[in-house]
Amino acid sequence: MGIMKIYFHNNCFDGLASAAVFSDFYLKRIRKDCKFEYEGLAHRAGQLFLDVQFDGDENAIVDFKYSSDPRLTWWFDHHQSAFLSREDETHFKADRSGRKFHDPTYRSCTNFIVDMLRKHFDFHSRGLEELIKWADIIDGAQFESARKAVELEEPAMKLMMVIEGVRDREKINSLIVEFQKRSLAEIMELNWVQEVFRPLYERHLRSIDIIRRNAQCSDGTIFFDISGHDMEGYNKFIPYYLFPQATYCVGVSLSSFRAKISVGSNPWSPYPRTQNLAALCERHGGGGHPVVGAISFAPEELARARRIANEIVAELRHEQ
């Protein structure tokens, strides 16, 4: 029995959904007798693939940056900042396997994978329509309002918080399997999911208050520094819930493995976004999408992260 190893964007609804959709395709169309293994990947300072083994019989990356490692056999990504170097981008463009795909015009990697599988393999991801729809809504911030994004009424939104907050590798990986078998409401009713959800929801309510106390909004840009709080994985729409008049948001946070600058734009802003935030973050070693980006530093570089965050805030406020 061969092993298909799937690397996915960790603690991300779209990342897990992408892994589930690709797994469904691979099992039904490529190899019915394989064993799946999953490993989440996170953005951090330094070499992203330094400790990635690519030790499956086949290896796939979904919703994460490209690797030129010859053991990588499948790749799907929709981020503008998909390549760590020009050499990686050249390597991708020279690939003739027909199994590596990139298109930054897609809102979600899940929907991108669905379209590529339909176009190139005549495969239709039946039975996963609910998951595909919500991956596109969540990753593309296609909510009706900031209230809908923050008050978490839908099962998908509750699962988004579980995915972003849980740090147990086995639990994260099990959700990829559950996505292929159950509805989102059924998954939310699983005992372990409820046990994880309840404290995370209480933490979510506290995080709204923490951001409210630490954020300032002027000239259309919110800034907050919550590096003094345990706030890795907070709901990124809270700032727009609190400051609906803002166009941009810049936040600094700290975890055990990185100091992070998050840069976003308000999907419901009364004023149009004019900055490409992926390009802005790329100038400092980060990346993302035109509407949202991030920059990662080593934890001990928090002072540098704060300095660069303030530079970005000044640039965004100057434009207003």
SULBELSUL-V791527 format. One record per residue. N is the residue number from 1. RES is the residue in one letter. PHI is phi in whole degrees, 0 to 359 (NA if undefined). D_CENTER is the distance of its C-alpha to the mean C-alpha in Angstrom with 2 decimals. Layout:
N RES PHI D_CENTER
N RES PHI D_CENTER
This chain:
1 M NA 31.25
2 G 281 28.58
3 I 248 25.13
4 M 260 21.96
5 K 260 19.28
6 I 246 15.70
7 Y 262 13.05
8 F 222 9.43
9 H 293 6.00
10 N 287 7.25
11 N 53 7.04
12 C 221 4.29
13 F 305 6.81
14 D 295 6.17
15 G 297 6.10
16 L 292 9.16
17 A 296 10.63
18 S 299 10.65
19 A 296 12.44
20 A 293 14.74
21 V 295 15.75
22 F 294 16.48
23 S 300 18.38
24 D 301 20.39
25 F 297 21.38
26 Y 297 22.30
27 L 291 24.40
28 K 275 26.19
29 R 246 26.77
30 I 260 26.70
31 R 208 27.83
32 K 280 28.88
33 D 251 30.01
34 C 263 26.99
35 K 253 25.20
36 F 262 21.41
37 E 234 19.74
38 Y 234 16.06
39 E 216 14.46
40 G 280 11.03
41 L 243 10.17
42 A 234 9.03
43 H 288 9.64
44 R 202 13.14
45 A 286 16.43
46 G 90 18.59
47 Q 287 18.50
48 L 291 15.17
49 F 251 17.16
50 L 299 20.20
51 D 250 20.17
52 V 271 18.63
53 Q 272 21.67
54 F 47 21.01
55 D 256 23.73
56 G 275 23.52
57 D 293 26.15
58 E 229 23.35
59 N 227 19.88
60 A 232 16.77
61 I 242 13.36
62 V 233 10.76
63 D 61 7.53
64 F 208 8.51
65 K 299 11.47
66 Y 282 14.99
67 S 236 17.65
68 S 272 21.33
69 D 303 22.40
70 P 296 25.01
71 R 278 23.90
72 L 280 20.65
73 T 252 21.79
74 W 226 18.87
75 W 206 15.82
76 F 222 13.58
77 D 208 11.07
78 H 235 10.75
79 H 279 9.79
80 Q 298 13.00
81 S 266 12.80
82 A 270 12.73
83 F 241 15.88
84 L 284 16.94
85 S 205 20.49
86 R 296 22.86
87 E 296 24.25
88 D 296 21.04
89 E 295 20.88
90 T 297 24.60
91 H 299 24.17
92 F 298 21.67
93 K 294 24.06
94 A 274 26.93
95 D 291 25.43
96 R 238 27.60
97 S 286 26.23
98 G 73 24.80
99 R 232 21.80
100 K 229 19.30
101 F 221 17.64
102 H 212 15.76
103 D 203 15.70
104 P 283 13.78
105 T 278 15.57
106 Y 277 13.45
107 R 288 11.25
108 S 230 9.26
109 C 290 9.45
110 T 303 11.20
111 N 293 13.86
112 F 298 14.25
113 I 299 15.07
114 V 305 17.40
115 D 292 19.22
116 M 293 19.61
117 L 293 20.99
118 R 291 23.31
119 K 288 24.48
120 H 261 25.04
121 F 232 25.81
122 D 52 27.12
123 F 249 24.87
124 H 246 23.97
125 S 278 21.31
126 R 283 23.71
127 G 92 23.12
128 L 245 19.33
129 E 299 19.64
130 E 297 18.46
131 L 298 15.18
132 I 298 14.69
133 K 300 15.75
134 W 286 13.45
135 A 299 10.25
136 D 291 11.64
137 I 295 12.66
138 I 290 9.61
139 D 287 7.14
140 G 266 10.40
141 A 51 11.64
142 Q 265 14.75
143 F 277 16.31
144 E 296 20.03
145 S 200 19.95
146 A 296 18.39
147 R 301 20.55
148 K 299 18.95
149 A 284 15.45
150 V 255 16.91
151 E 275 19.81
152 L 56 17.91
153 E 278 20.71
154 E 274 19.07
155 P 306 18.32
156 A 299 14.85
157 M 289 14.13
158 K 295 15.77
159 L 294 13.76
160 M 304 10.45
161 M 292 12.21
162 V 300 13.52
163 I 298 10.33
164 E 286 8.96
165 G 258 12.57
166 V 282 14.17
167 R 243 14.86
168 D 271 17.13
169 R 301 16.20
170 E 295 18.65
171 K 294 17.41
172 I 302 13.77
173 N 295 15.35
174 S 294 17.87
175 L 295 15.49
176 I 300 14.71
177 V 290 18.49
178 E 298 19.06
179 F 304 16.85
180 Q 276 19.45
181 K 239 22.39
182 R 231 22.05
183 S 287 21.19
184 L 295 18.50
185 A 295 21.49
186 E 295 23.10
187 I 295 20.16
188 M 297 20.18
189 E 274 23.87
190 L 299 23.59
191 N 304 25.31
192 W 292 22.76
193 V 294 19.94
194 Q 297 22.37
195 E 296 23.30
196 V 286 19.78
197 F 296 19.12
198 R 302 22.33
199 P 292 21.93
200 L 293 18.28
201 Y 293 19.58
202 E 298 22.39
203 R 295 20.13
204 H 300 18.12
205 L 297 21.53
206 R 294 22.48
207 S 295 19.37
208 I 300 20.45
209 D 291 23.80
210 I 297 22.62
211 I 294 20.66
212 R 302 23.70
213 R 284 26.01
214 N 253 24.18
215 A 259 23.09
216 Q 230 25.34
217 C 232 25.16
218 S 210 27.53
219 D 50 27.89
220 G 80 24.82
221 T 232 22.34
222 I 271 21.17
223 F 226 21.04
224 F 213 20.58
225 D 236 20.76
226 I 245 19.93
227 S 294 20.21
228 G 274 23.23
229 H 237 21.43
230 D 279 19.29
231 M 230 16.25
232 E 294 13.17
233 G 90 10.55
234 Y 286 12.51
235 N 291 11.96
236 K 286 11.06
237 F 264 13.71
238 I 304 16.51
239 P 303 17.87
240 Y 281 18.53
241 Y 294 20.07
242 L 277 22.36
243 F 229 23.05
244 P 296 22.95
245 Q 279 24.99
246 A 284 22.40
247 T 260 20.80
248 Y 234 18.50
249 C 216 17.09
250 V 233 16.87
251 G 229 16.22
252 V 245 17.07
253 S 222 16.12
254 L 224 17.27
255 S 229 16.48
256 S 293 18.48
257 F 244 16.73
258 R 197 15.78
259 A 261 16.73
260 K 232 13.92
261 I 255 14.41
262 S 256 11.98
263 V 233 13.35
264 G 223 12.92
265 S 233 15.34
266 N 280 16.85
267 P 295 16.63
268 W 249 20.01
269 S 297 21.74
270 P 287 25.41
271 Y 243 25.18
272 P 289 23.40
273 R 283 20.72
274 T 242 22.47
275 Q 264 20.23
276 N 272 17.70
277 L 286 15.15
278 A 297 13.64
279 A 296 17.30
280 L 297 18.05
281 C 290 15.48
282 E 299 16.67
283 R 298 20.11
284 H 244 19.18
285 G 91 17.30
286 G 255 13.71
287 G 172 11.92
288 G 144 9.26
289 H 243 10.56
290 P 303 14.01
291 V 263 12.99
292 V 204 10.35
293 G 209 10.12
294 A 203 10.53
295 I 225 13.23
296 S 249 13.78
297 F 230 17.36
298 A 297 19.35
299 P 306 20.14
300 E 286 23.71
301 E 262 22.72
302 L 303 21.96
303 A 299 24.94
304 R 294 23.71
305 A 300 20.29
306 R 297 22.33
307 R 297 24.62
308 I 293 22.07
309 A 301 20.30
310 N 294 23.78
311 E 296 24.43
312 I 294 21.39
313 V 301 22.52
314 A 299 26.01
315 E 294 25.02
316 L 291 23.14
317 R 289 26.01
318 H 295 28.55
319 E 287 27.35
320 Q 286 28.07
